[in-house]
Amino acid sequence: MTRTVRASAIVTALVLVVCLLAAFGTPAAAQTVAITNARIHPVSGPVIEHGTIVMTDGVIKAVGARVPVPPDATTIDGEGQWVTPGLVNAATRLGLVEISGVENTNDARARGAEQVAAALEPWKALNIDSVLWTPAREQGITSVVTMPTQGLIAGQAALVDTAPSASVTVRLAPVAMRASLLDPDAGNTQSRAELVLRLREVLQDAVAFAAHRQAYETGDTRTFSTGRIQLEALGPVIRGELPLLVAVDRRAEILATLDLGREFKLRVIVLGGAEGWMVADRLAAAKIPVLTAGLDNIPQSFAALGTRQENAALLRKAGVPVAIIADAGETFRVHRIRQHAGIAVAAGLPWDEALKAVTLAPAQIFGVGDRIGSLEPGKDANVVVWSGDPLELTTRATHVFVRGRELNEPSRQERLVEKYKALR
């Protein structure tokens, strides 16, 4: 009887394993893809004319002008086409906001405590079924930084690959803590000076909380400006382990951000930085990266009145690490980093620097430059084949690989086009 029960249990376990494998898929066999005879822009090195790139099992195996093609490789003839690393948009809400005007599709915010939501980990609510992954990927975007956007300290950001909806990959989380000095309302304050003071107060309290945690637990500390869970989440920031990403445009608040970084020994990243060109030397001396967009419209706020087309070019000329974004908090239009990079080139940024600003630079800024952002053996195969110059609006992505997999899932727009064509 006991043997029968044991045998039955073993059979049940085996059936369960088979079902799980069927549900989640078995490991894919190694796949080799070679793109040949293409103009390859590795970003980390010079352009390779008539080059070949070989990818096996999701990893770049070889890149060069005389690379042999493995006999078992699927080959793509890149004649007349350009190959670059997958693009990285460093400031989005992709996977967190589906429809901006519909409240219950917005997971990029939290109530927090006193406008501080440092403990928010929004990637835990990432919408892997969002219809917005595909159009981003079709435009050559293979990775994004997705982040919350509300309050003085909105929460933590993650770097995510734009893989198919069933297997969207959170590549690294958290990669930064987002704060904002754009609008006094963000901290329930009346002026920008008070907003800076409020951020300093929260950082001071995070330092005090970390130093007197035991006293806090027994009620022997002063009252702090925000809750325990928020102060606890700020620990990696004040220890210099996690960057503080500060949304800021005006020169005065950029300088205040530099002061805060120096005072608390923070790793600071500037988001926006419309007037960064005015203090480029200070940013370069402090080794603070800037995520900035091109100017494709009139300034959207009084805080950005001092912006100029040459912002990215002037920052790079001064030695500031620059990543080009489309707009902080994009969802559907994350692909516009191509347009903004092109605008930066027209305004004086060298073309090679513009390509780096949407590939390797953001990858390095957020700590994944050893895995993505350039075409080098050993790196993950996030690779795009283009019909021409990727910074030209008429260019299209002909092949997109995320971790070595070519993804051809039709977008919602394409499905709608086919649907209504069939109704004619």
N, C-alpha and C positions, 0 to 999 in steps of 0.2 A: 504493500500500500504506500509506504514511504517513498519507494523507488518510483512508483507511478506518479506521485505528486511532484517529485523532483523533476522527472522527465517532462511532465506537463509544464512546469515552471520554466524549464530551459526552452521548450518549444515556444512558449509565450514570449519569452525574452527575445528569441531569434526573430519571431514575427514582428515584434516591436522595432527591432533594429532595422529590418527590411523596410518597414513603413516609414521610419524616420529618414532613411536614405532616399526613399522615393519622394518624400515630401521636400527635403532640403537639397537633393541632388548629390551625386557622387563627385569626388574630386575630378576636375577636368584633366584630360590627358594633356601633356605638354604640346603646345602649338607653336610652330615657328612661322613667322611672317617676315618677308624681306621686301623693303621698298627700294627699288633700284633706279639709277639714272636720274636722280632728283637733285635739285638745288637744296642742300641741307644747311640749316642755320642752327648749329648746336647751342648757341648763346654763350657757352663757356669757352668757345674757341672760334677760329676763323670759318668763314663760309666754305663749304665743300661742294664744288661743282661736279655734276654727274656722279654723285655719291650714292652709297648704299647704307642702309641701316637695317640691322637684323634684330628681331625681337623673339625671344623664346620664353614661353611660360610666364608672360607678364613682365619680363625684365629685358632691358636693352643689352644685347650680347656684343654687338660690334657696330661701329660707325666709322666710315672712311671712304676714300676714293677707290680703293682696291680691295674691298672686302669680299671674300668669296661667299656665294649664296649656297646655303646648305641644300642638299638634294631633295630633302623632304619639305622644303619651305613653300608656303603659299606666297607667290610673288606678285607685287604690284608695280607696274611700270610707272615710274614717276617722271617720265619725259615731259618737260615744260612745266612741272609743278614744284612747289616749295614745301619743305618739311621743317616744322618747328616743334618745340616742346608744346604740350597742351597749355592753354592760357589759364592764368590764375586770377580771379577777381577777388581782391582782398577785403571787400566791404559790401556784404549782401545780407539779405534776410531769407535767402533761398531755403525752402524746406520749412520755414517758420511762419511765413505769411503767404496765404494762397490768393486772397482777394482783399486788397487794402481797405475797401469800403465795407467789408463784412466782418463785424467784430469777432465772431467766434471762429474765424480762420486765422486769427492773429495770435501766435504763440511767442512773439518776440518781445514780450513785456511782462512785468510782474508788479504786484502792489508793493512788495518789499516792506521796509520800515523806514519811514521818514525819507522817502525818495531814494532809498538805498536798497538794491536787490543784488548785492554781490554774490549771494549764494545761488542765484539762478543758473541752472545748467540747461539751456534751452534745447540742446541737441537730443536730450532725453525725450522730447516731444517732436522730434524731426519727422516731417511728413514724407515718408519714403515713397508714397504713392502720388506725390504732387505731379501735376501735368507740366510743371515748369522746368523739371530737370532736362527733358528732351530738347526743347528749343535752345536752352543754354549750351548743351552739349553739341548740338548741330552747328553752333557758331564757333566751335573750337574751345569752349570753356570746359576743362577737364577737372578743375578744382576750384572751390570757393571758400572764403572765410564767411561763415554765417554767424550773425550776432544779434543780441537784443539791442533795443534802441530807445528805451524810455527811462527818464529819471536822471538824477545826479550820477549814480552808478547803476547802470542797467543790468549788469551781469556778465557772464563769461561767454567767450566766442570759441567756435570750433572750426577746424579746417576739414572740409568734406569733399570727397570725390563725387563727380556727377555721373556715377555709374547707373545702370538700370534701376528702376524703382524697387525691384525685389532685392537689390543688394547694394544700395547706396552705402558708401563706406565713410564712416567718421575716421579720418586718417589720424588726427591728433586733436585731443581736447583735454583741458582748455588750452588755447593758444594766447589768450589775452583777456584782461578785464576791461570792459568798456565803461568809460566815464564821459561826461559832457560838460563843457563850459560855454556852450553856445547860447543858452537862453536862461535867464534868471529863474523862470518858472520851473526849470528842471530840478531845482533844489528848494522850491518854495521860498525863494528869496526875492528881493526887490531890485537888485542891481547885479552886474557882473562881478563887481568887487566883492559883494557879499557872497556870491556863488563860489568864488575862489576861496573865500574864508570858510565856507561850509565844507568844501572838499578837504581843506587843510584840517578842519576839526575832525572829520571822519577818519582821516589818515592818522592823526594824533591818537584818536581813540583806539584804532586798530593796533597801534604800537603799545599803548598802555594795556589793552586787553591781553595781548600776547605775553607781556611781561608780568602780569598779575592775574593770570587765569585762575589760580587757586583761590585768591582773595575774591575774585568775581563770583565763584561758585558758592562761597560762604556769605556773600552779601557785604563784603568789606571794601568795596571800591565805590568811587563816585559814580553818578549816573552817566551812562554813555549816550552818545548822540544817535545811536541806532542799535538794533538788536544783536543778540549773541551770535546767531547763525551768520549774520552779515559780517560782523567783525572777524569771526573765525575764517570765513571765506577769503577775507582780505590778507590773511597770513602770508600766502605765497607772494603777494604783491609787495608787502613791506619787507619781505626777506630777499627781494630781488629775483625770485624764481619765476615769476609770471609778469609779463609786461603790462603796464597800465596804458591802455589805448584811449587817448583823450581827444574827443571831438572838439575842435577849436579852430576858429578862423582868424580872429583879429590879432594884430601884433601884440597888443597889451596882454591878452590872455595866453598867447603863445609864450611870452616871456614869463608870465606867472607860472605856466606849466613847467618851464625850465627850472624855475626857482623851487617848485615843489619836488621835482625830480632830484635836484641837488640836495635839498633839505632832508628828504627821506631815503635817499640813495635808491631811487626807483629806476627800473628799466621803462623808459617812456617811448611811446609811439604816437605821433601826431596824426590825427584823422581829419582831413579837410585842408587845413593850413592855407586858406586863401591868401593871407598876407605873409606866408612863410618866406617869400622872396625878400621881404624887408629885413628879415633877421636870419638869412641863410647862413651867414658866418657863425652865428651863435648856435644854430642847430647843428652845423657841421662839427663845431668844436665839442659839443656835447654828445656827438655820435647818435643823434636822434633821427630815426627814419620818419619819413612823411608819406602818407597815403593821400594822393591828391588827384583831382580830375581836371580835364581840360575845360576851357570856358566855351560852352556850346550854346549859351543863351545869356541874357542879361543876368546879373547877380540876383539870386533868389532871396537875399536878406540884406539888411543894412550891415550886418557883421562881415559880409563878403564884398563890400563895395570896393575894397582895395585890391581885389584880385586882378590878375592880368594873365594874358595868354602864355607868357613866358615863364610862369611860375615854376613848372617842372624843370625847364631848361636852366633857369637861374639856380635852383636848388642843387641840381646835379653838378653844375659848374663849380659850385662852392664845396662840393664833396659830400652832400647830404644823400643818404640812401633813399631812393624814391620808388614807390610802387604807384602805378596809375590805376585809378578806379573810375567808375562811371558816375556814381553818386552813392553816398553812404546809405545803405539800406535798400538797394535795388532788389527786385525779385524777377519780374519778367524780362527786364532789359539789361540783364547782367552782361550780355554780349557787347554792350556799347563801349566796353573798355577798348575795343579795337578802334572805334571812332575817336575816343579821347586820346589814345596813343598817337593816332594820326594827326590830331589837332596839335599835340605837343611837338611833333616833328615839324609841322608847318611853322611853329612858333620858335624853332631853334634847337630843339632837343635832337641830338644825333639819332638816326634811325636805329642803330644797334642798341643804343641806350633805351629807346622806346620799347623795343621788343623785350629787352631784359626787364623793363619795368612792369611788364604783364606776364612774366614767366619766372625767371630765376630770382629777381629781387624780392617779390612777395614771398616766395618759398623760403628764402633765407631769413627775411624779417620774422617769419612765424615759425622758424625752427625746423623746416622740412627740406632745406636746400640740399641735403645729402640724398634725398629720395626723388625729388621732382624738380622741374624748372629748367633743366638743360638736358641735352641729348648726350649722355655719357654711358659707357659700359658699366653695368651694375646698378643703374638707376631704374626705377619703375618705368614701364613703357607707356607713359602718358604722351601720346604722339599725335600730331595732326598733319595731314597732307592738304595743301591749299592749291587752288587753281592759279594763284599768283601771289602778289604781295599781300600778306594778311592784314596790313594796316590800311589797305584800300577797301572802300565800302563795297565795291563791285566784286571783290574776291569772295569765293565760297570755300567752305571746307568740304573736300571730296571724300576723305576718310578720317575718322576720329577713333583713336584707340585709348581706352582707359585701362591701365594695368595690362596692356597687351591684347585686350579684347576689342574688336571692332563692333561698334554699336550702331545699328540701323533702325532702331525702333521709331516708327513714324510719330511725329508730334501731334498734339490735339488739333492744331491748325491744319495740318496736312490731312488728317482724317476727316475734318469738316469739309475741306475742299473737295475731297473725293466723294463725300456723301452728297453734297449739293450738285456736283457735276452729274452724279447718277440720277438726280431728280429732274434734270433738264429734258 
